[in-house]
Amino acid sequence: MRQAGTNLPKVGRYNSAVVLDQIQLADGISRAEIAERTGLTPQTVSGIVKKLLAEGIVREDGSSRVAGLGKPRTRLRINGDAGCAVGLHFDPVGLACVVVDLLGRPLVLKRSPTPVGAQPAEVVAAMADLAGQVLAAAAVPRERVLGLGLASPGPIDQDRGMVVAPPKLENWSHVPMKQLLSEATGLPVTLDNDATAAAIGERWSGAGRGVANFAYFFFGTGIGGGLILNHQVHRGGSLNAAEFGHTSVEPGGPRCYCGNHGCLESLISPAAITAETHRRLTEGGTGSALEEPFKRDPGSVDHAAVRHAAAEGDPLATAVTREAAERVASVAVNVANITDVDLIVLGGHGIRHVEALYRDAVAEALATRPLSRHIRVADVAVSPLGPDAAVVGAASLVLHATYSPQLSALLED
């Protein structure tokens, strides 16, 4: 994209988004504080706030005194009831759908299995049905719905709104999901990969709130990533940046579906962890509580069973999980060295119940291995959005696109 000059209407929209962003992040801020933090004149801030109040997006909520000043300052907050967004997470094994208010708070969330072996048209129909269910349950009028965000496995062709070749879904190639879902629901659709969506959700209402630079590791059916740099989503040239799961950690390792060998995802995905657990159980003598269930029915020892066992201190499950966490930690160090982020967030349903094992491994690695550790140590946090990170993130795609300041908008013709 070539850089271009901007016109005043664009600057006005950008400034309005900057002001709204400050109100959303602070959850209680005065006009004067907004001017101080943004560098905008008090008159400009006052005019923007007046418009936001008239639109009902922002509300005045009490006042507070500042030391040395006699006049109390009126506090501004986002009016969560002014609108809502729908989020859909499309995973090869399951669909999740949520309605959130303007603060990113979930109102209703429902899940359903992804139709087995289904073609795109059937999946889109299932998505539209699920979206209708959550909107009906939330009793939200359609005129208050800003749009629908779809979080999908990548890679994504953003320019054409296409899911290119999602893993574990054969015969899916360049599917125009954005258009199909918009036609099926009657809502404007924002499409992004699930890990980037989760990262945006963290910025809007999770651990990344107010953090200028952070990386997000998403653990789902696969391993994805998202990058927020200088408060902006970093997408890269093809708009598919931060594929942390396809970092090579074992060059001679198993072949990944992407065509490379030894990718992080090929070694620590749910399928890989389950397979490694089965391999060790087959050898026997592990002292694991999983041995008996495995003998009766190997299928019962799935990824969820391994996670639960590790959470309870089972030696085999804990060892397998710690090895996976160490591999994640190595990639996290690489990400920290390359991007110099302030925070790394771990989230998604793939680490449910074993979050502490992953967090501790990454925290130790960040404290001892990055070059910048002698200046400052990057923080690590487990997502407070938990297993709902991707679906809440999908809804946050709409909020982010509608209300957050986008530098790219200032560079467009």
C-alpha positions in Angstrom: 0.0 0.0 0.0 1.5 3.4 -1.0 1.3 6.2 1.5 -1.0 9.0 0.7 -2.0 12.3 2.2 -5.1 12.5 4.3 -8.2 14.7 4.2 -9.9 16.4 7.1 -12.9 14.1 7.3 -10.5 11.1 7.7 -8.6 13.0 10.4 -11.8 13.8 12.2 -13.0 10.1 12.1 -9.5 9.0 13.3 -9.5 11.5 16.2 -13.0 10.4 17.2 -11.8 6.8 17.4 -8.7 7.9 19.4 -10.9 9.6 22.0 -13.3 6.7 22.1 -10.4 4.3 22.5 -9.2 6.3 25.6 -12.6 6.1 27.1 -12.9 2.4 26.5 -9.4 1.6 27.9 -9.7 3.8 31.0 -13.3 2.9 32.0 -13.7 6.3 33.7 -11.8 9.3 32.3 -12.3 13.1 32.1 -12.2 15.3 29.0 -9.1 17.0 30.3 -7.3 13.6 30.9 -8.2 12.6 27.3 -6.6 15.8 26.0 -3.5 15.2 28.1 -3.1 11.6 26.9 -3.8 12.2 23.2 -2.3 15.6 22.5 -5.6 16.8 21.1 -6.8 20.3 22.1 -9.5 20.5 24.9 -11.8 22.1 22.3 -11.4 19.2 19.9 -12.0 16.6 22.7 -15.0 18.5 23.9 -16.5 18.5 20.4 -15.9 14.8 19.9 -17.3 13.9 23.3 -20.4 16.0 22.7 -21.1 14.0 19.5 -20.4 10.6 21.2 -22.8 11.6 24.0 -25.5 12.5 21.5 -25.1 9.2 19.7 -25.4 7.4 23.1 -22.1 5.6 22.7 -20.6 7.3 25.7 -22.2 8.3 29.0 -21.3 10.7 31.8 -20.9 8.8 35.1 -20.1 10.8 38.2 -17.2 13.1 38.8 -13.9 13.2 40.7 -11.6 15.9 42.0 -8.0 16.3 41.0 -5.5 17.4 43.6 -4.9 21.2 43.4 -8.0 21.8 41.4 -11.3 22.9 42.9 -13.6 22.0 40.0 -14.6 18.3 39.8 -14.1 16.5 36.5 -16.9 14.6 34.9 -16.0 11.0 34.2 -16.8 9.4 30.9 -17.5 5.7 30.2 -18.7 3.6 27.3 -22.4 2.9 27.3 -22.3 -0.9 27.0 -26.0 -1.0 26.1 -25.7 1.3 23.1 -25.1 -1.6 20.7 -23.8 -5.2 20.4 -21.9 -7.5 18.1 -22.1 -11.1 17.2 -19.1 -13.4 17.3 -18.7 -16.8 15.6 -15.7 -19.1 16.0 -15.4 -21.6 13.3 -13.3 -24.6 14.3 -13.1 -27.9 12.4 -14.7 -29.7 15.3 -17.1 -27.1 16.8 -18.9 -23.8 16.3 -19.3 -21.2 19.0 -21.4 -18.1 18.9 -21.8 -15.1 21.3 -23.5 -11.8 21.5 -21.4 -9.1 23.4 -22.2 -5.5 24.4 -20.0 -2.5 23.5 -17.7 -3.4 26.5 -17.1 -6.8 25.1 -19.1 -8.5 27.9 -20.8 -11.7 26.7 -24.6 -11.7 26.9 -25.4 -15.1 25.5 -23.1 -17.9 24.3 -24.0 -21.1 22.5 -22.0 -24.0 21.0 -22.7 -26.7 18.5 -20.6 -29.4 16.7 -19.3 -28.5 13.2 -21.2 -30.8 10.8 -18.9 -33.8 10.1 -17.7 -33.8 6.6 -19.9 -30.9 5.7 -19.4 -28.7 2.7 -19.2 -24.9 3.1 -22.9 -24.3 2.4 -23.9 -26.6 5.2 -21.5 -25.1 7.7 -22.7 -21.6 6.8 -26.3 -22.7 7.3 -25.3 -24.0 10.8 -23.5 -20.8 11.6 -26.5 -18.7 10.6 -28.9 -20.8 12.7 -26.6 -20.5 15.7 -26.4 -16.7 15.3 -30.2 -16.5 15.1 -30.4 -18.5 18.3 -28.1 -16.3 20.3 -29.7 -13.1 19.1 -33.1 -14.5 20.0 -31.9 -15.6 23.4 -30.3 -12.2 24.0 -33.5 -10.4 22.8 -31.4 -7.9 20.9 -33.1 -5.8 18.2 -31.4 -6.2 14.9 -31.0 -2.4 14.6 -28.6 -2.5 17.6 -26.4 -5.2 16.1 -23.2 -3.6 14.6 -22.2 -6.7 12.7 -20.9 -10.2 12.9 -17.3 -11.2 13.4 -16.1 -14.6 12.1 -13.0 -16.1 13.5 -11.7 -18.9 11.3 -8.6 -21.1 10.9 -6.2 -19.4 8.6 -4.8 -18.6 6.2 -7.3 -15.9 5.2 -7.4 -13.9 2.0 -8.6 -10.7 3.6 -9.0 -8.8 0.3 -11.5 -11.3 -1.0 -13.0 -12.4 2.3 -11.9 -16.0 1.7 -10.9 -18.9 3.9 -8.1 -20.4 1.8 -7.3 -23.9 3.0 -8.3 -24.5 6.6 -6.6 -27.5 8.3 -8.6 -30.8 8.7 -11.2 -29.7 6.2 -10.7 -31.5 3.0 -11.8 -30.0 -0.3 -12.2 -26.5 1.2 -10.3 -24.1 -0.9 -10.8 -20.3 -1.3 -14.3 -20.4 0.2 -15.9 -16.9 0.2 -17.1 -17.2 3.8 -17.5 -13.5 4.3 -20.0 -13.2 1.5 -21.8 -16.5 2.2 -22.3 -15.7 5.9 -23.4 -12.1 5.2 -26.0 -13.4 2.8 -27.2 -16.0 5.2 -27.5 -13.7 8.2 -28.2 -10.3 6.7 -25.4 -8.8 8.8 -22.2 -7.2 7.7 -19.3 -9.7 8.4 -15.8 -9.0 9.5 -13.5 -12.0 8.9 -10.1 -12.8 10.5 -8.1 -15.8 11.6 -9.0 -17.2 15.0 -5.7 -16.3 16.7 -5.8 -12.7 15.5 -9.4 -12.4 16.6 -8.5 -13.7 20.0 -5.7 -11.2 20.3 -8.1 -8.4 19.4 -10.4 -9.7 22.1 -7.6 -9.5 24.6 -6.9 -5.9 23.6 -10.6 -5.0 23.9 -11.5 -6.7 27.2 -8.7 -9.1 28.3 -5.1 -9.2 29.5 -3.9 -7.0 26.6 -6.1 -4.1 27.5 -4.0 -0.9 27.4 -0.8 -2.8 26.5 1.0 -1.3 23.5 2.9 -4.3 22.4 1.9 -7.9 23.0 1.9 -11.3 21.4 -0.9 -13.8 21.7 -0.5 -17.6 21.5 -3.8 -19.3 20.7 -4.2 -23.0 21.6 -7.1 -24.6 19.7 -7.3 -27.5 17.3 -4.0 -26.0 16.1 -1.6 -23.3 17.4 -2.0 -19.8 16.1 -0.8 -16.4 17.0 -1.7 -12.7 17.0 0.5 -9.6 17.3 -0.4 -6.1 18.6 2.4 -3.6 18.0 2.1 0.0 19.0 -1.6 -0.6 19.7 -2.2 -1.7 16.1 -2.8 -5.2 14.8 0.2 -6.3 12.9 -0.8 -8.4 9.9 2.1 -8.4 7.5 2.2 -8.3 3.7 -0.3 -11.1 3.1 -2.3 -10.2 6.2 -1.4 -13.5 7.8 1.4 -12.6 10.2 2.1 -14.3 13.6 1.7 -18.0 12.5 3.6 -19.0 15.6 2.4 -22.6 15.2 4.4 -22.9 12.1 7.7 -22.0 13.6 10.2 -24.9 13.1 11.4 -26.1 16.4 12.6 -29.5 15.3 13.8 -29.5 11.7 14.0 -33.2 11.5 10.6 -33.6 13.1 7.3 -34.9 11.8 5.9 -33.4 8.6 3.3 -30.7 9.2 0.3 -30.3 6.9 1.8 -26.9 5.8 4.6 -28.9 4.1 7.4 -28.2 6.6 8.9 -30.5 9.2 9.0 -30.1 12.9 6.5 -27.1 13.2 5.4 -26.3 16.7 1.9 -27.2 15.8 2.9 -30.7 14.5 4.6 -31.4 17.9 2.1 -30.0 20.5 -1.3 -29.8 18.9 -4.0 -31.8 20.7 -3.6 -34.6 18.2 0.2 -34.7 18.7 0.0 -34.6 22.5 -2.6 -37.4 22.5 -0.4 -39.5 20.1 2.7 -39.0 22.2 0.7 -40.0 25.4 -0.6 -43.1 23.6 3.0 -44.0 22.5 4.3 -43.9 26.0 1.3 -45.8 27.4 1.8 -48.5 24.9 5.4 -49.0 26.2 3.9 -49.5 29.7 5.5 -49.0 33.1 4.6 -45.3 33.3 2.9 -45.4 36.7 0.2 -43.3 35.1 -3.5 -43.5 36.1 -4.2 -43.4 32.4 -2.8 -46.9 31.9 -6.0 -48.8 32.8 -8.4 -46.6 30.8 -6.0 -46.9 27.9 -6.0 -50.7 28.1 -9.8 -50.8 28.1 -10.4 -48.2 25.5 -7.5 -46.2 23.9 -10.0 -43.7 22.5 -11.0 -42.7 26.0 -7.5 -41.2 26.6 -8.1 -38.1 24.5 -6.6 -34.6 24.8 -9.1 -33.6 27.5 -8.2 -36.7 29.5 -4.5 -35.9 29.3 -5.1 -32.3 30.4 -7.2 -33.4 33.3 -4.6 -36.0 34.4 -1.8 -33.4 34.1 -3.8 -31.0 36.2 -4.1 -33.7 38.9 -0.3 -34.3 38.8 -0.3 -37.6 36.9 3.4 -38.2 36.1 3.0 -39.2 32.4 0.5 -36.5 31.5 2.5 -33.9 33.4 5.7 -34.9 31.6 4.1 -34.8 28.2 2.5 -31.4 28.9 5.7 -29.9 30.3 7.6 -30.9 27.2 5.0 -29.2 25.1 5.2 -26.1 27.3 9.0 -26.0 26.9 8.6 -26.0 23.1 6.1 -23.2 23.4 8.6 -21.3 25.6 11.3 -21.6 23.0 9.0 -20.0 20.4 8.0 -17.4 22.9 11.7 -16.4 23.3 12.1 -16.1 19.6 9.0 -13.9 19.4 10.3 -11.8 22.3 13.7 -11.4 20.6 12.2 -10.5 17.2 9.3 -8.2 18.3 10.4 -6.9 21.8 6.9 -7.2 23.0 6.0 -6.2 26.6 3.6 -9.1 27.2 2.9 -12.6 25.9 -0.6 -13.9 26.5 -1.5 -17.6 26.4 -5.1 -18.6 25.8 -7.6 -20.9 24.1 -9.4 -24.1 25.0 -6.3 -26.2 24.1 -4.6 -25.4 27.4 -7.6 -25.5 29.7 -6.8 -26.9 33.2 -3.0 -26.8 32.4 -2.6 -23.1 32.0 -0.2 -22.9 34.9 2.3 -25.4 33.4 2.5 -23.4 30.2 2.6 -20.0 32.0 5.5 -21.1 34.3 7.5 -22.6 31.4 7.1 -19.4 29.3 7.8 -17.1 32.3 11.0 -18.9 33.2 12.2 -18.8 29.5 11.4 -15.1 29.2 13.3 -14.3 32.4 16.5 -16.1 31.4 16.8 -16.3 27.6 15.9 -13.2 25.6 18.6 -10.7 24.9 16.6 -7.8 26.4 16.2 -9.6 29.7 19.0 -7.4 31.3 16.9 -4.3 30.5 13.4 -5.6 31.3 11.7 -9.0 31.4 8.5 -9.4 29.3 5.4 -10.4 31.3 3.4 -13.5 30.6 -0.3 -13.9 31.3 -3.0 -16.5 30.9 -6.0 -15.1 29.1 -8.9 -14.2 31.4 -11.2 -15.0 28.5 -10.2 -18.7 28.8 -11.7 -21.1 26.4 -14.0 -18.4 25.0 -11.1 -16.3 23.8 -11.7 -16.9 20.1 -15.4 -16.4 20.0 -15.3 -13.3 22.2 -12.5 -12.2 20.0 -14.6 -12.7 16.9 -17.2 -10.3 18.3 -14.4 -7.9 19.2 -13.4 -7.8 15.5 -16.6 -5.8 14.9 -16.0 -3.5 17.9 -12.4 -3.0 16.9 -13.1 -2.3 13.3 -15.9 0.1 14.2 -14.4 2.0 17.1 -10.6 1.6 17.4 -8.3 4.0 15.7 -6.9 2.4 12.6 -3.7 3.9 11.2 -4.3 2.2 7.9 -7.4 4.2 7.3 -5.3 7.4 7.3 -3.0 6.0 4.5 -5.8 5.0 2.1 -6.7 7.0 -0.9 
